Amino acid sequence: MDSFKVALFLILLMMVTVEKVSSEIVCQDILEEQLCASQVKMDKSQCHEEPWNSKCRKTCGRCDECYDAESMMTCDSQKANCDDINVAHECSRTCGVLGCEKETRRVFHMP
């Protein structure tokens, strides 16, 4: 029964941490806004291609779109780094931020 209480406590702690992290991440352009703007001006479809799909979310108007710009395998390996602004922008679905707060697919494993 004690291990159940510990597991429950850890799950609740992780949920609070996830909420805190997701509330601190603000959509922005990771690259310089001028670079993003010039690239998007040349070809708007670049907003769906790497690296622009994660590095220029604000300029591309994709702040509220829920998607992982990186592969699922890459994002799964970065789950512990979701508080990093680059990881959050690259793996918003996995991290549950930037429009994905209700679509989180993050899975925690107990040690």
Summary of the structure (lengths in Angstrom):
residues: 111
radius of gyration: 16.0
end to end distance: 17.0
largest distance: 61.4
contacts: 305
relative contact order: 0.15
helix: 59%
strand: 2%
